[in-house]
Amino acid sequence: MSESFRTVAERAEASFEVNGSEFIGYVAPVETVEAAESVIEEVEADHPEATHVVPAYRVPAGTASAGQPGSVMLREWASDDGEPSGSAGDPALNVLVQQEIRNVVAAVVRYYGGTNLGVGGLARAYSRGVKEAVAAAGIVEDVPHERFEATVEYDDSGTVRGILESESVEFDASYEEAAAFAVRVPVAEASDLRERLRDATSGRVSIDDS
């Protein structure tokens, strides 16, 4: 059985002012580096006039092999985004480390208010931005998941959908030339689910793990 871990329950934000500077902290649950970077890009796009957007994340560095979630290392990364070295990114990341939260991305936006806060003041503000956003999101226990796409002809689509629904698996379905199901499943259950789908369709299902 895969070991559980702590992460944020949902996307959330929190805002406050320090000596005229406005800070807005964002957090979101993510499972890959690409997803984390996408969230950071969204925050940057939403705040084009911000003085700084300081990001931090703790996510798996790659995709786990089926049944081997322990093979994936955790990647921790942060940036000061132009603030004095060590005053922003590290304090933001340290909140995630200290609270033992992973599979999470944070970004703290700053609009400069005309008063320099100093390294200590910046560190307190950026860590506060992450702490308050995490508090707004809430923390939950989760287990490692993996994703795959199951594609079948329409004749088998009802069978596949029925299995996914009966297993209470998270999935998104699209119906174009064929029926495609983007599945998110706990790593410990993934292998059995693949086999069940193959058996139920007599091997006609195409499963893409990329």
C-alpha positions as CSV (number, residue, x, y, z in Angstrom):
1,M,0.0,0.0,0.0
2,S,1.3,3.5,-0.9
3,E,2.2,5.7,2.0
4,S,-0.1,8.7,2.5
5,F,1.1,12.3,2.5
6,R,-0.2,15.8,3.4
7,T,-1.2,18.2,0.7
8,V,-3.6,21.1,0.3
9,A,-7.3,20.3,-0.2
10,E,-7.9,22.8,-2.9
11,R,-6.8,26.0,-4.6
12,A,-6.9,29.0,-2.3
13,E,-5.6,32.5,-1.8
14,A,-5.0,35.0,1.0
15,S,-4.1,38.7,0.9
16,F,-2.8,41.3,3.3
17,E,-0.8,44.5,3.5
18,V,2.6,45.3,5.1
19,N,3.7,48.9,5.2
20,G,1.8,49.7,2.1
21,S,2.9,46.7,0.1
22,E,0.1,44.3,-0.9
23,F,0.8,40.6,-0.8
24,I,-1.4,37.9,-2.2
25,G,-0.6,34.2,-1.5
26,Y,-1.8,31.4,-3.7
27,V,-1.6,27.6,-3.2
28,A,-2.8,24.7,-5.3
29,P,-2.6,20.9,-5.2
30,V,-0.5,19.6,-8.2
31,E,1.1,16.3,-9.1
32,T,3.8,17.2,-11.6
33,V,6.4,19.9,-12.2
34,E,4.6,20.8,-15.4
35,A,1.3,21.4,-13.5
36,A,3.1,23.5,-10.9
37,E,4.8,25.7,-13.5
38,S,1.4,26.1,-15.2
39,V,-0.1,27.4,-12.0
40,I,2.8,29.9,-11.6
41,E,2.3,31.1,-15.2
42,E,-1.4,31.6,-14.5
43,V,-0.7,33.7,-11.4
44,E,1.9,35.8,-13.3
45,A,-0.6,36.3,-16.2
46,D,-3.3,37.4,-13.7
47,H,-0.9,40.0,-12.1
48,P,1.0,41.6,-15.0
49,E,1.6,44.8,-13.0
50,A,3.0,43.0,-9.9
51,T,6.4,44.0,-8.6
52,H,7.3,40.3,-7.8
53,V,5.7,36.9,-8.1
54,V,7.6,34.5,-5.8
55,P,7.0,30.8,-6.6
56,A,7.8,27.6,-4.6
57,Y,6.8,24.0,-5.0
58,R,7.3,20.5,-3.7
59,V,6.2,17.9,-6.3
60,P,7.4,14.5,-7.7
61,A,10.2,15.0,-10.1
62,G,8.8,12.5,-12.6
63,T,6.0,10.0,-13.2
64,A,6.0,6.9,-11.0
65,S,6.4,3.5,-12.6
66,A,3.3,1.4,-12.0
67,G,3.5,-0.1,-8.5
68,Q,6.8,1.8,-7.8
69,P,5.8,5.2,-6.4
70,G,8.9,5.2,-4.2
71,S,11.1,5.5,-7.3
72,V,10.1,9.1,-7.8
73,M,12.1,11.8,-6.0
74,L,10.5,14.9,-4.6
75,R,11.6,18.1,-6.3
76,E,11.8,21.3,-4.1
77,W,12.2,24.6,-5.9
78,A,11.7,28.3,-5.2
79,S,12.8,31.7,-6.7
80,D,13.3,35.1,-5.2
81,D,12.1,36.7,-8.4
82,G,14.2,39.8,-8.0
83,E,13.9,40.2,-4.2
84,P,17.1,40.1,-2.2
85,S,18.7,36.7,-2.1
86,G,17.1,34.4,0.5
87,S,14.4,36.9,1.4
88,A,11.5,35.4,-0.5
89,G,11.7,32.0,-2.2
90,D,13.3,30.1,0.6
91,P,10.9,31.4,3.3
92,A,8.0,30.5,1.0
93,L,9.3,27.0,0.4
94,N,10.2,26.5,4.1
95,V,6.5,26.8,5.0
96,L,5.7,23.8,2.8
97,V,8.7,21.9,4.2
98,Q,7.9,22.7,7.9
99,Q,4.2,21.8,7.5
100,E,5.3,18.6,5.6
101,I,3.1,19.4,2.6
102,R,3.9,18.0,-0.8
103,N,2.3,17.8,-4.2
104,V,1.7,21.5,-3.8
105,V,2.6,24.8,-5.5
106,A,2.6,28.3,-3.9
107,A,3.1,31.7,-5.4
108,V,3.1,35.0,-3.5
109,V,2.4,38.2,-5.4
110,R,3.8,41.5,-4.2
111,Y,2.7,45.0,-5.2
112,Y,5.4,47.4,-3.9
113,G,4.0,50.1,-1.6
114,G,6.9,52.5,-1.4
115,T,8.5,51.3,1.8
116,N,11.5,48.8,1.8
117,L,10.8,46.0,4.2
118,G,14.3,44.7,4.6
119,V,15.3,41.0,4.3
120,G,13.7,40.1,7.6
121,G,10.4,41.9,6.8
122,L,10.3,40.3,3.4
123,A,10.9,36.8,4.8
124,R,8.1,37.2,7.2
125,A,5.7,38.6,4.6
126,Y,6.4,35.9,2.0
127,S,6.2,33.1,4.5
128,R,2.9,34.6,5.8
129,G,1.6,34.6,2.3
130,V,2.1,30.9,2.0
131,K,0.9,30.1,5.5
132,E,-2.4,32.0,5.2
133,A,-3.1,30.5,1.7
134,V,-2.5,27.0,3.1
135,A,-4.8,27.8,6.0
136,A,-7.5,28.9,3.6
137,A,-7.1,25.8,1.5
138,G,-7.0,23.3,4.3
139,I,-4.7,20.3,4.5
140,V,-5.7,16.7,3.7
141,E,-4.1,13.3,3.6
142,D,-3.7,11.8,0.1
143,V,-1.9,8.8,-1.5
144,P,0.3,8.8,-4.6
145,H,-1.8,8.7,-7.8
146,E,-0.9,8.0,-11.4
147,R,-2.7,8.9,-14.6
148,F,-3.4,7.0,-17.8
149,E,-5.8,7.3,-20.8
150,A,-8.0,4.4,-21.8
151,T,-9.3,4.6,-25.4
152,V,-12.0,2.3,-26.8
153,E,-14.5,2.2,-29.7
154,Y,-18.0,3.3,-28.8
155,D,-19.3,-0.3,-28.4
156,D,-17.0,-0.7,-25.4
157,S,-17.4,2.8,-23.9
158,G,-20.3,1.9,-21.7
159,T,-18.4,-1.0,-20.2
160,V,-15.3,1.1,-19.5
161,R,-17.3,3.9,-18.0
162,G,-19.3,1.5,-15.8
163,I,-16.1,0.0,-14.4
164,L,-14.6,3.4,-13.6
165,E,-17.8,4.6,-11.9
166,S,-18.1,1.4,-9.9
167,E,-14.5,1.8,-8.7
168,S,-15.2,5.5,-7.8
169,V,-12.2,6.4,-9.9
170,E,-11.7,10.0,-10.9
171,F,-11.9,10.4,-14.7
172,D,-12.8,12.7,-17.6
173,A,-14.4,11.3,-20.7
174,S,-14.3,12.7,-24.2
175,Y,-16.2,11.3,-27.2
176,E,-14.7,12.1,-30.6
177,E,-13.6,9.5,-33.1
178,A,-13.3,7.1,-30.2
179,A,-14.2,7.3,-26.5
180,A,-11.2,8.4,-24.3
181,F,-11.1,8.3,-20.6
182,A,-8.4,10.3,-18.7
183,V,-8.1,8.3,-15.5
184,R,-6.5,9.3,-12.1
185,V,-6.2,6.4,-9.8
186,P,-4.2,5.6,-6.6
187,V,-0.9,3.9,-7.6
188,A,-1.7,0.8,-5.4
189,E,-4.9,0.2,-7.4
190,A,-3.7,1.1,-10.9
191,S,-2.4,-2.3,-12.1
192,D,-5.6,-4.1,-11.1
193,L,-7.7,-1.5,-12.8
194,R,-5.8,-1.8,-16.0
195,E,-6.2,-5.5,-16.0
196,R,-10.0,-5.3,-15.3
197,L,-10.4,-2.9,-18.2
198,R,-8.5,-5.2,-20.5
199,D,-10.4,-8.3,-19.4
200,A,-13.8,-6.5,-19.7
201,T,-13.1,-5.4,-23.3
202,S,-11.2,-8.6,-24.3
203,G,-8.1,-6.6,-24.9
204,R,-9.7,-4.0,-27.1
205,V,-8.9,-1.1,-24.8
206,S,-5.8,1.0,-25.6
207,I,-4.1,2.2,-22.5
208,D,-1.6,5.1,-22.8
209,D,0.6,5.8,-19.7
210,S,2.3,8.8,-21.1
